[in-house]
Amino acid sequence: MNQVVLSGVVTEEPELKYSQGGKAYCNLTIQTDDGGGYYSEVPLVMFGKAAEETANSGIVVGMFIEVTGAIQSQKKEGRDGQEWTNISVKAFRINLPGAAQA
């Protein structure tokens, strides 16, 4: 099972885009803290209706959020021919602690 639950502070606000096929997707980034002074920047991506709702949710830099999703990786090749792996979280749900839940 590939499921991850993260909480952290938003460091990059949601940015809604559409693929060439018209599918909505949204990128944002959070910073997590392991409690021992180690911080990680975690890129998140959402698709479809969830992406549109997230982009219009009022999430801003500095806000604390909770995310449920799955880890995904993509092999890529840079302009210099070097291969690298991009790791992100495909988010299924974002909760705003303290906010009223529908």
Secondary structure by P-SEA (a helix, b strand, c coil): cbbbbbbbbbcccbbbbbcccbbbbbbbbbbbbcccccccbbbbbbccaaaaaaaaccccccccbbbbbbbbbbbbbccccbbbbbbbbbcccccccccccc
